[in-house]
Amino acid sequence: MGHEPPLLEACRPDADGDPDRLWIDHVRSLYTLLDRLRADHPHLRIESCSSGGGRLDLGVLAHTDQVWTSDDTDAVDRVEIQHGFSQLYPARVMGARVTDSPNPCTGRSVPLDFRFHVAMNGVLGIGGDLNRWSAADMDRAADHVAAYKRVRHLIQLGVQYRLRPGDGGELSAVQYLAPDGRETAVLALRTARRFGHHDPALPLRALDPAARYRDAATGVLHHGAILLTHGLPLELDADDYASTLVHLIRYPTP
């Protein structure tokens, strides 16, 4: 759904003393229209959007697949926006797109990796002008899309744990755990590195302390008890706007 023009000074003069009934009728008519579209096109995906993420409630979610979270697509701003969104709504309904740098809303320049890792916390999409992306960016984007597909079931259907706050702090991190506990994905983001300090290890949640977990990208084995207490070592770049995706699978796989 695109942006809708506001209804200014709207009423129904024939509403039998209840002119404001128009607002209720408008919403019900919208739901009816969405249901008709769904019935005629069962494979259609519908996104709700009005003034950023303003058209979002449990009512409209019963008729749509996802919502547009905010018109602000700046990856740094989205960390906090998405943190707030996830307090009430699941990642599988949160539209999150990788846009160009400098960002068209804020003018901020952010690396491609950081932009992708932020958007991976929801329903990943690409909203940049691909005609202007370099060949290197296109190759890197393909790698990120493939990586997201490998963990998409965890992010969209798993249990979410907020490991570090996404409220403007320097380091934020979210863990997504499979319902059976056999694999987990961690997305860690750092906007700035202060005083040259190394990033602390990141204690994870709800793993089996007696099990081992294999990093799907590097093959490194981690003991569950260490991941729960000492934490997952973060090997983020020294530059600002550093990020990583870590996919851990219980080893050996039962």
TORDRENVO-248176 format. One record per residue (C-alpha): residue number from 1; x, z, y. Coordinates in Angstrom, 2 decimals, m for minus. Example, Ala and Ser with C-alpha at 12.3 -4.5 7.8 and 13.67 -1.06 7.14 Angstrom:
BEGIN
1_12.30_7.80_m4.50
2_13.67_7.14_m1.06
This chain:
BEGIN
1_0.00_0.00_0.00
2_1.39_m0.92_3.39
3_0.96_0.76_6.74
4_m2.68_1.12_7.73
5_m3.86_1.03_11.36
6_m5.22_4.38_12.52
7_m8.95_4.86_12.92
8_m9.31_5.88_16.58
9_m12.52_7.55_17.76
10_m14.22_6.28_14.63
11_m17.68_7.37_13.58
12_m20.89_6.14_11.96
13_m23.82_6.34_14.35
14_m26.24_6.02_11.42
15_m24.76_8.91_9.46
16_m27.75_11.28_9.92
17_m25.98_13.84_12.06
18_m22.66_13.60_10.19
19_m20.66_10.90_12.01
20_m17.36_12.19_10.61
21_m18.56_11.16_7.16
22_m16.68_7.92_7.79
23_m13.40_9.61_6.87
24_m14.67_10.66_3.45
25_m16.25_7.26_2.83
26_m13.01_5.55_3.80
27_m11.00_7.48_1.21
28_m13.60_6.95_m1.51
29_m13.70_3.23_m0.75
30_m9.92_3.07_m0.96
31_m9.99_4.73_m4.39
32_m12.69_2.30_m5.54
33_m10.62_m0.67_m4.38
34_m7.53_0.63_m6.18
35_m9.49_1.16_m9.39
36_m10.89_m2.38_m9.24
37_m7.39_m3.79_m8.77
38_m6.17_m1.73_m11.72
39_m9.01_m2.91_m13.93
40_m8.41_m6.58_m13.08
41_m4.60_m6.31_m13.27
42_m3.70_m3.56_m15.76
43_0.06_m4.15_m15.45
44_0.09_m3.98_m11.66
45_2.20_m1.20_m10.14
46_0.70_0.27_m6.97
47_2.70_2.20_m4.38
48_0.95_4.37_m1.80
49_2.44_4.35_1.67
50_1.25_5.26_5.16
51_3.46_6.50_7.99
52_6.32_7.05_5.59
53_5.13_9.38_2.84
54_2.08_10.58_4.76
55_m0.48_9.20_2.28
56_0.48_11.49_m0.57
57_m1.76_13.92_m2.40
58_m2.98_14.49_m5.93
59_m6.05_12.38_m5.20
60_m4.20_9.18_m4.42
61_m1.71_9.83_m7.25
62_m4.63_9.53_m9.67
63_m4.99_5.89_m8.59
64_m1.38_4.80_m7.92
65_1.98_4.76_m9.72
66_4.36_5.93_m7.04
67_4.63_6.73_m3.35
68_6.94_5.75_m0.54
69_8.63_8.99_0.42
70_9.80_8.21_3.95
71_10.59_5.29_6.24
72_13.95_7.01_6.84
73_16.17_5.36_4.22
74_19.42_6.90_5.45
75_20.98_8.26_2.26
76_22.24_11.43_3.98
77_18.81_12.23_5.41
78_17.16_11.38_2.11
79_19.02_14.17_0.31
80_16.99_16.76_2.21
81_13.80_14.67_2.24
82_13.89_14.22_m1.53
83_14.73_17.87_m2.10
84_11.55_18.85_m0.26
85_9.49_16.18_m2.02
86_10.59_17.39_m5.44
87_9.24_20.88_m4.79
88_5.74_19.53_m5.49
89_5.98_16.06_m7.02
90_7.90_14.62_m9.99
91_10.78_12.20_m9.63
92_8.90_9.46_m11.47
93_6.52_8.93_m8.53
94_9.18_9.02_m5.78
95_10.14_5.56_m4.56
96_13.80_5.59_m3.49
97_15.61_2.48_m2.33
98_19.20_1.55_m1.64
99_19.33_m0.06_1.79
100_22.07_m1.61_3.89
101_24.95_0.08_5.69
102_24.94_0.75_8.61
103_21.46_2.08_7.98
104_18.78_0.19_9.94
105_17.06_3.47_10.90
106_19.99_5.65_11.94
107_23.01_3.35_12.23
108_25.01_5.60_9.87
109_27.52_3.97_7.50
110_27.55_5.38_3.98
111_29.37_4.06_0.87
112_27.40_2.06_m1.67
113_28.06_4.58_m4.47
114_26.57_7.42_m2.42
115_23.51_5.35_m1.50
116_22.88_4.54_m5.15
117_23.37_8.08_m6.40
118_20.90_9.42_m3.82
119_18.27_6.83_m4.79
120_18.79_7.53_m8.50
121_17.01_10.87_m8.02
122_13.71_8.98_m8.00
123_12.40_5.54_m8.95
124_15.49_3.49_m8.06
125_14.93_0.33_m6.06
126_17.00_m1.94_m3.82
127_15.79_m2.67_m0.31
128_18.91_m4.20_1.21
129_19.54_m7.81_2.20
130_21.34_m9.02_m0.93
131_22.27_m12.27_0.81
132_24.66_m10.23_2.95
133_26.19_m8.13_0.17
134_29.70_m9.00_m0.92
135_30.49_m10.08_m4.46
136_32.17_m6.71_m5.02
137_29.04_m4.90_m3.84
138_26.87_m6.97_m6.14
139_29.09_m6.19_m9.12
140_29.11_m2.49_m8.25
141_25.34_m2.50_m7.80
142_24.91_m4.06_m11.26
143_27.00_m1.22_m12.73
144_24.83_1.39_m11.02
145_21.58_m0.23_m12.13
146_22.85_m0.28_m15.72
147_23.89_3.39_m15.45
148_20.49_4.33_m14.06
149_18.70_2.62_m16.93
150_20.71_4.77_m19.36
151_19.50_8.00_m17.73
152_16.15_6.87_m16.33
153_14.22_8.65_m19.09
154_15.94_11.92_m18.16
155_15.32_11.63_m14.42
156_11.74_10.46_m14.65
157_10.56_12.41_m17.70
158_13.01_15.30_m18.09
159_13.06_18.86_m16.77
160_14.60_19.14_m13.30
161_16.97_21.89_m12.20
162_18.20_22.12_m8.61
163_21.78_23.30_m9.06
164_22.82_23.21_m5.41
165_20.49_23.01_m2.40
166_19.62_19.71_m0.79
167_18.93_21.31_2.60
168_21.81_19.87_4.59
169_24.56_21.75_2.75
170_27.85_20.04_2.01
171_27.31_19.83_m1.76
172_23.98_19.24_m3.48
173_23.33_18.67_m7.16
174_20.38_18.14_m9.48
175_20.31_18.30_m13.29
176_17.77_16.51_m15.47
177_17.40_17.71_m19.07
178_15.72_15.92_m21.97
179_12.73_17.83_m23.39
180_14.59_18.28_m26.69
181_17.75_19.44_m24.90
182_19.99_16.84_m26.56
183_21.16_15.15_m23.37
184_21.31_15.81_m19.67
185_22.19_13.95_m16.47
186_23.72_15.47_m13.35
187_23.77_13.86_m9.91
188_26.15_15.54_m7.45
189_26.48_14.57_m3.79
190_28.89_15.80_m1.10
191_28.51_14.74_2.52
192_31.78_16.27_3.76
193_34.82_18.08_2.40
194_35.91_21.07_4.43
195_39.52_22.22_4.84
196_40.70_20.14_1.90
197_39.11_22.52_m0.62
198_38.36_21.20_m4.07
199_34.76_21.07_m5.18
200_33.80_24.04_m7.38
201_32.74_23.56_m10.99
202_28.99_23.23_m11.32
203_27.26_25.64_m13.75
204_24.52_23.81_m15.66
205_21.21_25.09_m17.03
206_19.33_25.36_m20.33
207_22.05_23.96_m22.63
208_22.91_25.29_m26.09
209_25.94_27.59_m25.62
210_27.04_26.95_m29.21
211_26.94_23.14_m28.89
212_29.37_20.60_m27.48
213_28.43_17.83_m25.08
214_30.15_14.49_m24.74
215_30.52_12.71_m21.43
216_29.00_9.28_m22.08
217_31.35_7.58_m19.61
218_34.70_9.23_m20.39
219_34.25_10.64_m23.91
220_35.42_14.09_m22.77
221_33.88_16.93_m24.78
222_32.55_20.05_m23.05
223_31.53_23.29_m24.69
224_28.00_24.39_m23.88
225_29.02_27.97_m23.14
226_31.64_26.77_m20.63
227_29.17_24.42_m18.94
228_26.68_27.28_m18.56
229_29.14_29.84_m17.21
230_32.21_28.25_m15.64
231_30.51_24.94_m15.01
232_31.00_21.17_m15.11
233_34.19_20.09_m13.30
234_33.42_17.71_m10.44
235_35.92_14.95_m9.80
236_34.58_13.72_m6.48
237_36.62_11.59_m4.12
238_38.38_13.38_m1.29
239_36.52_11.26_1.28
240_33.23_12.17_2.90
241_30.03_10.95_1.23
242_31.38_11.38_m2.29
243_29.09_11.38_m5.30
244_28.94_11.11_m9.07
245_26.58_10.69_m12.01
246_27.48_12.54_m15.22
247_25.59_11.83_m18.44
248_26.18_14.38_m21.21
249_25.00_13.93_m24.80
250_25.06_16.65_m27.45
251_27.88_15.98_m29.95
252_27.70_15.22_m32.73
253_24.29_13.68_m32.27
254_21.92_15.17_m34.92
